[in-house]
Amino acid sequence: MSLHDKCALIPGASRPIGRAIAKKFAVAGVSLILPVFDWPESISEMENDFTESGFNFSIISADLRDKSNVIDLVKNIKKKYGSIDYLINNIERGGMPIVHGSYDLAHNENQWDIEFDTTLKAKWLLYNHCVPLMKKRKGASIVNISSISGITGRSGPAALLFNDGYSAANCAVRSFTRNWAKELAPTVRVNELMLGLIMYRHGEKTRGWGVLSEPEKKNLLSTILLGRTGTPEEVADTAYFMAVDASYITGTTIIMDGGFTLGGQNVPPIPPGILD
């Protein structure tokens, strides 16, 4: 499918998962709007990568936790593109307990606020200010990227990876998804992609994964029914499907965790019973 007349707003594209999602849309011909804030080395790498690939993209500096920044971002989008077809709400921040430790520690003084402001408030700000530009477009859709921490909380094997504040914020994303789907129906579809352990995101190639002991890694992987973590490319394929192809799905949460939230509860053989 060619989507050369479409544009997508994708925050977090400088990092591996967001970048994979952005590439998936760009290959289909979608023009990319990429707000950036931190990770300067990753931003430079993304810009070089996308330029070499010949993608049509615009990088706009914005702190998405700040209302005025989001308003300016949307004004720039309206001036250049006129509308938005897809909002991939891929913005979050969560400290791993295995790395950060307790919220009470001095270096975590602002950690709770960072997790809520980035994971929850920024999503709402983008939604609230982008919707007027999305209602103009047939087939427009929003995909909220969230975490299974909203289901597990800081418990079980995931207690090493998911903070309390991060988990609470992700739990609230589901409420956003359902409410927004009702508010925007039937014009704009809104769905949620809830991620489990993904490479570069709570899986391999993260600082937290690197400090886990081998037994801790084994315990996490054995809880995943598929026995492995996911890849950014798998996330990109699913996000694209939800945004573009799933034309009769709205208000739904797809849990993409390889079966982590079902793991640890083995199904025993049926007992022989006592009847003759």
Backbone as a ProteinNet text record, in pm:
[ID]
protein_1_A
[PRIMARY]
MSLHDKCALIPGASRPIGRAIAKKFAVAGVSLILPVFDWPESISEMENDFTESGFNFSIISADLRDKSNVIDLVKNIKKKYGSIDYLINNIERGGMPIVHGSYDLAHNENQWDIEFDTTLKAKWLLYNHCVPLMKKRKGASIVNISSISGITGRSGPAALLFNDGYSAANCAVRSFTRNWAKELAPTVRVNELMLGLIMYRHGEKTRGWGVLSEPEKKNLLSTILLGRTGTPEEVADTAYFMAVDASYITGTTIIMDGGFTLGGQNVPPIPPGILD
[TERTIARY]
84	0	88.2	58.6	132.3	58	130.4	69.8	140.5	173.8	252.7	180.6	48.7	-25.3	-53.1	10.1	-14.5	106.8	81.5	192.4	167.9	277.2	270.7	356.7	301.6	376.1	423.9	556.1	612.8	721.1	687	790.9	875.6	993.3	1080.3	1148.4	1150.9	1205.9	1358.2	1422.8	1569	1614.5	1526.3	1557.1	1512.6	1565	1546.5	1401.9	1311.4	1174.4	1104.8	1115.7	1055.2	1112.6	1242	1305.8	1254.4	1236.6	1182.9	1041.4	961.4	824.8	828.6	912.2	921.7	964.7	1061.3	1106.9	994.9	915.2	804.6	708.2	676.6	586.2	653.2	779.8	849.7	861.3	887.2	897.7	765.9	654.3	523.4	492.7	585.4	568	516	496.7	443.7	550	508.8	598.2	604.7	725.3	745.8	764.5	696	717.1	776.1	899.4	974.3	1015.7	935.7	977.4	1090.1	1188.8	1304.9	1332.1	1399.6	1429.9	1567.6	1588.8	1718.3	1781.4	1884.2	1959.1	2019.4	2103.8	2158	2233	2309.1	2382.1	2285.8	2179.4	2080.1	2006	1979.6	1910.9	1996.2	2124.4	2214.8	2222.9	2230	2235.7	2108.9	1993.1	1864.9	1858.3	1900.6	1894.9	1980.5	2100.2	2187	2125.9	2071.3	2009.7	1893.6	1804.3	1684.8	1718.6	1820.2	1863	1919.5	2005.7	2063.2	1956.4	1850.1	1741.9	1646.8	1660.6	1575.7	1435.8	1417.1	1285.2	1248.2	1118.8	1067.8	1036	1115.8	1096.8	1133	1072.4	1103.2	1132.5	1245.6	1282.1	1252.3	1174.2	1134.5	1168.1	1244.1	1279.8	1160.1	1127.4	1014.3	1019.9	996.4	977.3	828.5	789.8	648.7	577.4	650.1	587.8	539.9	577.3	548	439.3	330.8	215.2	252.1	329.9	364.8	448.3	536.7	617	528.9	430	340.1	255.8	208.3	129.6	212.8	338.3	425.8	452.2	470.8	491.7	374.7	254.9	135.1	116.8	151.2	144.2	238.1	358.5	454.3	402.6	340.9	286.2	173.6	85.9	-26.6	23.4	128.3	182.4	244.2	315.8	387.6	303.9	220.8	148.2	-3.6	-54.5	-197.7	-279.6	-231.7	-308.1	-215.2	-269.2	-196.6	-283.1	-225.3	-299.7	-280.2	-157.6	-127.3	-46.8	-93.9	-17.7	22.7	152.8	204.4	260	181.3	210.9	316.4	438.1	549.7	640.7	592.7	674.7	654.4	764.4	758.3	894.5	897.9	1023.9	1000.3	1080.4	1065.4	1199.8	1225.4	1349.5	1333.9	1430.1	1426.5	1471.6	1396.6	1441.4	1580.5	1613.3	1744.2	1856.7	1823.5	1922.6	1909.2	1788.8	1767.4	1751.4	1701.5	1674.7	1549.9	1540.1	1420.8	1401	1274.4	1242.7	1297.8	1322.8	1369.2	1516	1588.4	1729.3	1742.6	1849.7	1867.6	1867.1	1928.8	1936.7	1802.1	1702.5	1568.9	1468.3	1516.7	1427.6	1312.8	1341	1238.5	1190.5	1232.9	1204.7	1054.8	979.8	835.6	769.9	803	744.4	785.9	911	957.5	877	853.7	780.6	636.9	570.1	431.8	422	507.4	499.2	528.8	623.8	662.5	569.6	538.4	458.6	312	261.9	118.1	83.1	139	103	137.3	255.7	297	203.9	159.7	64.2	-64.5	-113.7	-237.6	-220.8	-108.6	-85.9	-83.8	-15.6	-12.5	-152	-223.3	-360.5	-446.3	-445.8	-535	-511.2	-385.8	-355.1	-343.7	-329.5	-320.6	-456.3	-552.5	-683	-747.9	-744.8	-806.6	-747.9	-619.3	-557.4	-584.9	-628.9	-655.5	-799.3	-889.8	-1031	-1056.3	-961.3	-976.2	-950	-888.5	-835.7	-914.2	-952.6	-1019.6	-918.4	-956.1	-868.6	-763.7	-775.3	-677.3	-686	-572.7	-572.9	-460.3	-480.8	-383.4	-347.8	-219.3	-174.2	-95.2	-146.6	-75.7	17	145.4	241.2	252.9	226.3	233.2	311.1	306.3	385.2	297.8	334.4	263.4	284.6	370.2	382.4	248.2	160.9	26.7	-57.6	-15	-83.1	-9.1	122.8	200.5	230.2	242.6	294	436.9	483.6	616.8	602.5	581.3	560.4	616.2	639.9	691.1	826.7	863.9	993.6	1011.1	898.6	905	936.3	937.9	964.3	1102.5	1193.2	1327.2	1327.9	1224.6	1225.8	1127	1017.2	908.9	891.5	908.9	888.9	740.5	709.9	570.9	505.1	573.6	516.5	498.1	597.9	591	474.4	455.9	347.3	211.7	198.1	71.7	39.5	140.2	119.2	73	133.9	95.2	-43.3	-81.8	-217.3	-318.5	-285.7	-375.8	-387	-287	-292	-412.8	-447.1	-563.6	-691.2	-701.9	-818.3	-822	-706	-697.4	-746.9	-695.4	-727	-876.9	-941.4	-1085.5	-1165.8	-1127.6	-1200.1	-1183.1	-1059.3	-1033.6	-1105.2	-1111.9	-1183.1	-1330.1	-1387.3	-1527.7	-1541.4	-1450.4	-1457.9	-1446.4	-1361.4	-1329.8	-1407.1	-1481.9	-1559.3	-1667	-1694.1	-1631.9	-1518.3	-1473.3	-1377.8	-1235.5	-1187.9	-1049.8	-1048.5	-975.2	-961.6	-849.3	-868.1	-766.8	-746.7	-623.3	-590.9	-460.6	-430.2	-313.1	-231.3	-101.1	-8.4	71.8	42.2	104.6	221.4	341.8	462.4	515.4	569.6	640.1	788.6	868	1014.1	1059.4	1109.2	1154.1	1302.2	1376.1	1516.8	1527.9	1616.2	1636.2	1530.8	1432.6	1326.9	1286.8	1353.1	1331.9	1384.9	1451	1513.5	1661.4	1717.8	1859.3	1890.4	2017	2067.2	2021.5	1978.3	1946.8	2042.5	2057.1	2146.3	2098.4	1966.4	1912.2	1935.7	1915	1936.5	2081.4	2169.6	2311.7	2355.1	2281.1	2320.7	2241.8	2148	2075.7	2169	2149.9	2225.9	2171.4	2247.9	2201	2074.5	2063.9	1937.9	1819.1	1842	1733	1689.2	1784.8	1749.9	1674.1	1721.6	1657.3	1514.2	1494.5	1360.6	1266.6	1316.3	1234.5	1199.8	1299.1	1276.2	1186.4	1197.2	1114.6	969.5	946.4	809.4	740.6	819	764.7	730.4	605.2	564.2	644.1	680.9	757.1	906.4	948.8	1086.4	1190	1148.2	1243.4	1181.2	1264.6	1215	1178.4	1103.2	1063.4	1167	1144.6	1235.9	1164.5	1240.1	1178.5	1102.8	1152.3	1086.2	949.3	939.3	809.3	710.8	760.4	675.9	630.2	722.1	689.4	581.1	592.1	491.9	353.8	348.1	219.3	162.5	247.3	201.3	146.5	215	169.2	33.8	20.5	-107.2	-219.4	-195.8	-300.5	-335.9	-236.3	-260.4	-323.4	-279.4	-316.3	-417.7	-393	-470.5	-592.1	-588.6	-695.4	-813.7	-879.9	-980.2	-1109.4	-1128.2	-1250.2	-1216.9	-1103.6	-1063.7	-1041.5	-1110.3	-1087.1	-1118.4	-1049.4	-1068.5	-1010.2	-920.7	-868.3	-722.2	-684.1	-545.1	-491.4	-386.3	-317.4	-196.5	-189.7	-77.3	27.4	142.4	250.9	366.5	355.8	454.6	505.5	477.7	524	462	357.3	292.1	344.3	417.8	474.9	367.2	259.3	156.8	77	91.8	29	126.8	255	358.3	358.4	428.7	438.1	316.6	220.6	99.6	81.7	158.2	156.8	21.6	-13.7	-139.6	-109.9	-158.5	-126.6	-210.7	-169.1	-252.5	-386.1	-488.4	-617.9	-606.7	-651.8	-642.4	-728.3	-696.6	-772.1	-915.2	-946.6	-1081.7	-1103.9	-1221.8	-1251.1	-1366.1	-1428.4	-1542.2	-1496.6	-1567.8	-1538.5	-1597.1
-118.7	0	124.6	217.7	342.9	448.1	512.3	612.8	746.9	781.5	901	1030.8	1025.9	1146.7	1154.4	1065.3	1058.4	1110.2	1152	1188.5	1129.2	1097.1	1034.4	1110.4	1134.9	1196.4	1084.4	1068.7	956.4	1008.2	1033.6	1068	946.2	970.1	859.6	787.6	846.9	777.1	770.3	842.2	833	704.5	642.4	520.1	399.3	280.2	165	129.9	125.7	86.4	193.8	318.1	426.7	437.2	411	418.9	309.2	190.4	80.3	111.2	170.3	208.6	315	416.7	524.6	470	378.3	319.8	245.3	173	96.5	188.7	301.6	397	465.7	500.3	571.6	486.1	358	267.7	263.2	282.3	284.5	418.8	514.6	644.3	753.5	723.3	822.2	927.1	1052.9	1159.6	1156	1165.6	1151.6	1286.7	1304.1	1418.9	1363.3	1402.9	1338.1	1439.8	1453.5	1542.3	1479.1	1560	1510.4	1604.5	1549.8	1632.6	1601.3	1474.9	1437.1	1328.4	1262.6	1162.1	1221.1	1324.7	1391.9	1299.4	1203.2	1111.5	1024.1	979.2	897.2	977.5	1104	1189.8	1207.5	1233.3	1249.6	1121.5	1010	880.6	855.8	887.7	872.1	960.7	1085.6	1179.6	1130	1082.3	1029.7	906.4	819.2	696	726.6	815.5	845.1	924.3	1010.1	1085.2	990.9	898.5	800	711.4	686.6	600.5	675.2	806.2	885	908	898.3	917.8	1065.6	1092	1228.3	1252	1333.7	1350.5	1491.3	1529.6	1657.4	1631.5	1681.4	1671.4	1805.1	1800.4	1922	1906.7	1997.5	1992.6	2033.6	1949.9	1980.5	1893.8	1956.4	1882.8	1852.9	1730.2	1694.2	1691.5	1713.8	1724.9	1867.1	1958.2	2099.6	2143.7	2195.8	2232.3	2330.5	2432.7	2533.7	2473.4	2380.6	2312.5	2231.7	2163.4	2082.3	2171.1	2282.6	2376.4	2428.2	2463.5	2511	2400.3	2278.8	2165.1	2148.7	2151.6	2132	2247.4	2367.7	2482.5	2460.8	2411.4	2384	2275.1	2172.4	2064.2	2117.2	2197	2251.9	2337.7	2416.7	2504.3	2425	2315.4	2241.1	2131.5	2063.3	1946.1	1965.4	2052.4	2079.1	1983.6	1861.3	1761.7	1650.1	1560	1443.4	1320.4	1217	1093.6	991.1	982.4	881.2	944.2	920.2	956.5	827.3	798.6	682.3	735.5	722.9	787.1	706.9	711.4	632.1	719.5	752.6	833.3	782.6	759.9	710.3	729.2	712.4	710.4	633.4	531.4	451.9	401.5	421.3	370	226.9	142.9	4.3	-3.3	-69.4	-86.6	-149.5	-241	-306.4	-205.9	-93.2	11.5	127.7	178.9	301.9	280.4	164.5	144.1	218.5	249	309	454.2	496	636.7	726.9	671.5	751.8	793.6	731.6	765.8	905.8	974.5	1114.4	1129.9	1035.4	1050.4	1025.9	979.6	955.8	1062.1	1177	1280.6	1314.5	1320.9	1359.9	1242.1	1120.6	1006.8	980.3	987.2	963.9	1061.1	1190.4	1292.1	1269.9	1231.2	1204.9	1091.9	985.4	870.4	906.5	981.1	1019.2	1124.5	1225.9	1333.8	1284.5	1193.1	1145	1035.5	940	825.1	859.7	953.3	980.9	1121.6	1222.1	1360.8	1394.1	1354.6	1386.5	1322	1199.5	1134.2	1215	1261.1	1338.1	1470.9	1538.6	1666	1648.9	1545	1519.4	1491.2	1406.3	1374.6	1501.3	1575	1690.3	1794.4	1814.7	1921.4	1872.9	1741.8	1688.3	1651.2	1623.3	1576.3	1668.1	1801.2	1885.8	1864	1830.3	1806	1664.7	1577.1	1439	1420.2	1498	1484.1	1517.8	1588.1	1625.3	1509.3	1401.5	1298.2	1167.2	1113.2	984.1	874.2	787.1	677.1	712.9	830.2	870.4	778.8	759.7	670.4	705.4	662.3	681.1	545	523.4	403.2	447.4	416.8	444.3	327.5	355	251.8	251.2	134.5	124.3	-1.1	-35.4	-146.2	-241	-369.2	-466.8	-440	-344.6	-304.9	-258	-210.5	-169.9	-286.6	-408.6	-530.1	-591.9	-605.7	-678.2	-595.2	-462.5	-381.5	-422.7	-382.7	-425.1	-553.8	-664	-792.9	-904.9	-1020.1	-1135.3	-1106.7	-1181.9	-1159.3	-1017.3	-951.6	-816.3	-711.2	-748	-651.1	-588	-655.8	-601.4	-491.6	-489.4	-403.8	-287.9	-302	-203.1	-131.4	-0.1	80.6	100	138.9	160.9	272.6	386.6	498.8	468.1	404.8	366.6	271.7	176.5	79.9	148.5	238.9	310.3	396.7	463.2	547.5	464.5	347.7	262.7	202.3	176.9	130.6	235.5	362.4	471.8	490.6	445.7	460.3	386.5	273	197	278.9	355	442.2	547.9	607.2	702.7	639	520.7	454.5	437	388.4	363.3	492.4	590	717.7	788.2	789.9	858.8	790.7	657.7	585.7	626.8	645.5	688.8	833.5	918	1060	1083.9	1006.9	1035.5	950.3	853.3	768.6	851.1	822.9	718.5	770.9	892.8	956.9	903.9	895.6	855.8	731.4	628.9	508.4	527.5	469.9	478.7	340.2	292.1	161.4	169.2	61.8	58.9	-66.9	-49.6	-160.8	-170.6	-273.5	-290.9	-387.9	-338.1	-416.1	-484.1	-603.4	-674.6	-648.3	-751.5	-738	-738.5	-626.1	-608.5	-572.1	-622	-583.2	-431.4	-374	-230.5	-165.7	-243.9	-189.1	-296.3	-295.8	-394.7	-532.7	-544.3	-669.8	-650.7	-734.5	-723.2	-584.2	-545.5	-416.6	-299.6	-328.4	-221.5	-231	-120.1	-117.2	-214.1	-216.8	-304.1	-450.6	-489	-629.4	-669.7	-576.1	-605.5	-633.4	-581.5	-604.2	-717.2	-776.4	-891.6	-1011.7	-1093.1	-1218	-1318	-1419.1	-1520.3	-1590.3	-1625.8	-1684.1	-1588.8	-1458.4	-1361.7	-1353.1	-1352.9	-1351.8	-1478.2	-1591.6	-1719.5	-1721.4	-1666.3	-1661.4	-1575.9	-1461.3	-1374.1	-1442.9	-1502.1	-1565.8	-1688.5	-1760.5	-1879.8	-1842.9	-1718.7	-1672.4	-1636.9	-1605.1	-1571.5	-1701.8	-1720.6	-1846.5	-1877.8	-1774.6	-1796.1	-1809.2	-1790.3	-1817.2	-1717.9	-1598.7	-1497.8	-1360.2	-1258.5	-1122.1	-1087.6	-977.9	-935.6	-844.3	-810.2	-722.2	-592.1	-483.8	-358.9	-374.3	-459.4	-479.4	-545.2	-636.6	-698.8	-595.9	-507.2	-400.1	-309.6	-275.8	-187.8	-249.1	-377.5	-444.4	-436.2	-457.1	-456.3	-315.6	-217.9	-79.5	-32.9	-69.4	-32.4	-96.5	-224.1	-293.5	-221.8	-187.7	-123.5	14.4	87.8	223.8	228.1	138	147.6	42.4	-82.2	-192.5	-234.3	-213.3	-263.6	-166.6	-156	-52.2	-72	-190.4	-214.1	-242.8	-192.2	-209.4	-72.9	-48.3	73.8	47.3	119.8	102.5	-25.8	-88	-220.1	-210.9	-297.7	-310.4	-445.3	-442.8	-565.4	-581.7	-695.2	-723.9	-800.6	-737.2	-796.2	-826.9	-941.2	-974.1	-1117.2	-1183.7	-1321.1	-1416.8	-1371	-1454.3	-1435.9	-1325.5	-1304	-1298.7	-1225.1	-1208.4	-1335.7	-1435	-1565.5	-1665.9	-1632.4	-1725.7	-1749	-1854.6	-1888	-1957.8	-1986.4	-2057.6	-2178	-2282.2	-2399.6	-2468.8	-2527.8	-2602.8	-2750.2	-2805.4	-2944.7	-3040.9	-3167.1	-3267.4	-3280.7	-3321.1	-3344.1	-3464.4	-3452.1	-3564	-3680.2	-3802.1	-3921.1	-3923.6	-3848.1	-3849.6	-3970.1	-3977.6	-4088.6	-4176.4	-4142	-4222.2	-4338.5	-4448.7	-4566.9	-4548.7
0	0	0	-89.6	-93.5	-12.5	75.8	163.3	146.7	23	-2.4	32.3	46.9	82.9	232.4	309.9	453.4	531.3	656.4	743.9	882.3	949.8	1081	1179.8	1298	1407.5	1499.1	1509.6	1584.1	1678.8	1804.7	1902.3	1936.1	1987.3	2028.9	1915.1	1796.3	1680.1	1680.1	1769.8	1775.7	1845	1922.4	1994	1911.4	1939.9	1850.6	1816.7	1913	1881.5	1800	1842.6	1766.1	1626.8	1614.8	1483	1390.6	1444.8	1363.9	1317.6	1406	1368.3	1259.2	1277.9	1178.8	1042.8	1043	916.5	846.8	924.2	866.7	793.1	853.4	789.3	671.2	685	577.8	452.7	469.8	354.2	276.6	347.4	282.1	218.6	230.8	167.3	257.6	385.1	478.8	511.5	516.9	561.8	714	767.7	910.8	978.8	1092.3	1179	1307.6	1338.9	1445.9	1552.5	1658.7	1767.8	1848.4	1883.7	1959.3	2075.3	2178.1	2294.8	2352.5	2391.9	2447.3	2360.2	2409.4	2334.3	2205.9	2215.4	2095.8	2000.9	2054.4	1966.8	1887.8	1952.7	1884	1776.9	1807.5	1710.5	1585.6	1604.5	1491.2	1408.5	1476.9	1407.9	1328.4	1388.2	1318.7	1195.2	1209.9	1097.9	981.4	1010.1	904.5	839	921.3	872.9	779	822	742.6	616.7	625.8	507.8	402.1	444.3	351.9	289.7	364.5	314.5	221.9	215.5	126.4	179.1	311.2	370.2	370.9	366.1	378.2	525.7	593.3	736.7	780.8	893.4	956.8	1103.9	1152	1292.9	1359.9	1468.3	1538.7	1686.6	1740.9	1882.4	1967.6	2065.7	2153.4	2278.3	2392.3	2516.1	2526.6	2500.7	2489.8	2624.7	2731.1	2863.4	2890.1	2800.3	2818.4	2720.1	2773.1	2690.7	2580.5	2613	2513	2400.8	2434.5	2332.8	2239.4	2294.6	2211.7	2122	2175.1	2093.6	1976.8	2002.2	1894.5	1792.7	1841.4	1751.8	1656.3	1710	1627.5	1530.2	1571.1	1478.7	1359.9	1388.2	1280.7	1187.4	1244.9	1163.2	1074.9	1131.8	1055.1	939.8	966.1	862.4	747.5	781.4	678.4	613.5	694.3	644	639.6	723.3	723.1	807.1	824.6	898.1	945.2	1025.9	1073	1050	991.6	967.8	1079	1128.4	1229.8	1343.8	1464.9	1583.5	1653.7	1651.9	1723	1854.5	1958.8	2086.6	2162.3	2107.6	2158.2	2243.6	2361.7	2451.8	2593.9	2663.1	2799.6	2864.8	2995.1	3067.5	3196.7	3218.9	3340.2	3390.2	3516.9	3574.1	3621.3	3591.2	3636.7	3782.4	3870.1	4008.6	4019.4	3926.6	3930.9	3907.5	3843.1	3815.1	3913.9	3929.1	4004.7	4154.6	4194	4334.7	4379.3	4508.2	4567.2	4523.7	4517.9	4493.7	4603.3	4720.2	4832.6	4821	4729.8	4714.1	4652.4	4688.2	4646.2	4494.4	4423.2	4277.6	4209.4	4284.9	4228.3	4271.7	4312.2	4367.2	4272.1	4141.9	4043.8	3958.6	3992.7	3906.6	3888.9	3998.2	3991	3893	3906.4	3818.3	3673.2	3652	3515.9	3453.3	3530.5	3477.4	3442.3	3528.7	3501.3	3391	3398.3	3299.6	3158.7	3146.3	3013.3	2963.9	3049.4	3008.3	2990.7	3070.3	3071.9	3023.5	3088.5	3055.1	2910.1	2865	2727.5	2625.6	2653.9	2562.4	2552.4	2668.5	2668.8	2594.9	2617.1	2549.5	2397.7	2350.7	2206.7	2153.8	2224.3	2182.7	2176.3	2283.9	2296.4	2188.1	2150.6	2054.8	1910.7	1891.5	1754.9	1696.6	1781.6	1734.4	1631.2	1648.2	1545.4	1406.1	1397	1267.4	1216.8	1304.9	1265.2	1218.9	1273.4	1237.2	1090.8	1029.1	888.4	793.7	843.8	755.9	766	654.6	651.7	685.7	776.7	814.9	917.2	978.7	1079.7	1201.2	1268.1	1384.1	1480.5	1604.5	1711.6	1768.8	1792.3	1862.6	1984.7	2101.1	2226.5	2257.4	2269.5	2307.6	2459.9	2519.9	2665.3	2704.4	2832	2885.9	2967	2967.1	3050	3199.1	3231.7	3371.8	3425.8	3334.6	3374.6	3421.3	3387.9	3433.5	3551.4	3537.1	3637.4	3761	3743.4	3851.1	3883.2	3998.9	4041.7	4121.7	4048.3	4114.5	4027.8	4090.2	4018.3	3957.4	3852.9	3788	3735.7	3698.5	3642.9	3747.9	3876.4	3982.4	3969.3	3901.3	3878.9	3773.3	3688.5	3570.1	3575	3647.5	3640.7	3774.2	3772.9	3891.8	3922.1	4045.9	4086.7	4004.8	3994.9	3921.9	3774.5	3715.6	3573.8	3551	3642.7	3629.2	3640.2	3737.1	3754.8	3633.1	3578.9	3461.1	3342	3323.8	3211.2	3229.3	3352.9	3379.2	3334.1	3354.8	3318.2	3167.4	3091.4	2945.5	2888.8	2948.1	2898.9	2913	3021.2	3038.5	2929.1	2899.1	2789.1	2658.7	2628.9	2502	2484.9	2586.3	2576.1	2566.9	2649.4	2646.2	2512.8	2462.3	2336.5	2219.9	2223.4	2117.2	2114.2	2231.9	2239.2	2192.4	2234.6	2200	2049.7	1984.4	1843.8	1744.5	1792.1	1700.5	1630.5	1504.4	1420.8	1333.5	1358.9	1267.6	1282.7	1406.4	1431.8	1520.7	1479.2	1560.9	1663.5	1781.9	1887.2	1947.3	1945	2002	2081	2150.3	2238.2	2212.7	2204.3	2190.2	2319.1	2397.8	2528.8	2515	2539.9	2514	2638.1	2616.6	2721.4	2712.1	2727.9	2723.2	2577.8	2532.9	2395.4	2398	2302.7	2292.5	2285.5	2362.9	2379.4	2469.3	2515.2	2601.9	2702.4	2815.1	2921	2885.3	2773.5	2734.6	2710.7	2625.9	2593.1	2537.5	2550.8	2502.3	2589.5	2712.4	2805.6	2924.1	2993.4	3108.9	3216.8	3237	3339.4	3310.6	3186	3148.9	3172.8	3149.9	3163.8	3306	3404.6	3543.8	3610.2	3537.4	3591.3	3600.4	3700.8	3711.1	3609.3	3578.4	3483.8	3532.9	3662.3	3710.4	3694.8	3715.5	3698.7	3552.9	3460.8	3318.2	3280.6	3329.3	3299.1	3351.3	3470.4	3529	3444.9	3397.9	3313.1	3181.7	3117.3	2987.9	2999.8	3108.6	3125.8	3154.2	3197.7	3220.2	3089.1	2986.9	2854.5	2782	2744.2	2681.8	2555.6	2482.2	2358.8	2384.9	2508.4	2547.3	2502.5	2459.2	2412.7	2425.4	2415.4	2410	2265.6	2248.6	2115.5	2052.2	1926.1	1853.1	1814.8	1796.1	1751.4	1620.1	1532.2	1402.4	1419.8	1515.6	1543	1597.9	1682.8	1734.3	1620.1	1530.5	1418.2	1329.7	1301.6	1218.9	1282.5	1413.2	1482.2	1492.4	1522.8	1530.7	1396.4	1289.2	1155	1124.1	1157.2	1135.9	1209.5	1334.9	1414.1	1360.1	1314	1265.8	1127.4	1040.5	899	855.5	890.1	833.4	915	1044.4	1132.2	1131.3	1017.6	995.6	1073.7	1134.1	1212	1358.7	1404	1543.3	1606.2	1717.6	1793.7	1940	2028.3	2171.4	2226.4	2150.9	2186.2	2228.7	2322	2363.7	2318.4	2240.2	2201.8	2292.4	2359.1	2448.2	2368.6	2349.9	2272.1	2366.1	2433.7	2536.7	2526.7	2415.6	2399.6	2500	2567.1	2666.2	2807.4	2832.6	2966.1	3073.5	3046.9	3149.9	3174.4	3086.8	3108.7	3167.2	3163.5	3206.7	3356.1	3396.6	3538.5	3592.7	3506.2	3546.3	3453.8	3480.6	3394.6	3395.9	3283.5	3271.8	3299.6	3410	3443.9	3361.4	3353.4	3286.3	3357.9	3284.5	3345.8	3440.8	3565.1	3659.1	3614.7	3660.8	3617.1	3666.3	3770.3	3823.1	3913.3	3971.5	4066.1	4020.4	3906.7	3860.5	3774.6	3783	3700.3	3560
[MASK]
++++++++++++++++++++++++++++++++++++++++++++++++++++++++++++++++++++++++++++++++++++++++++++++++++++++++++++++++++++++++++++++++++++++++++++++++++++++++++++++++++++++++++++++++++++++++++++++++++++++++++++++++++++++++++++++++++++++++++++++++++++++++++++++++++++++++++++++++++++

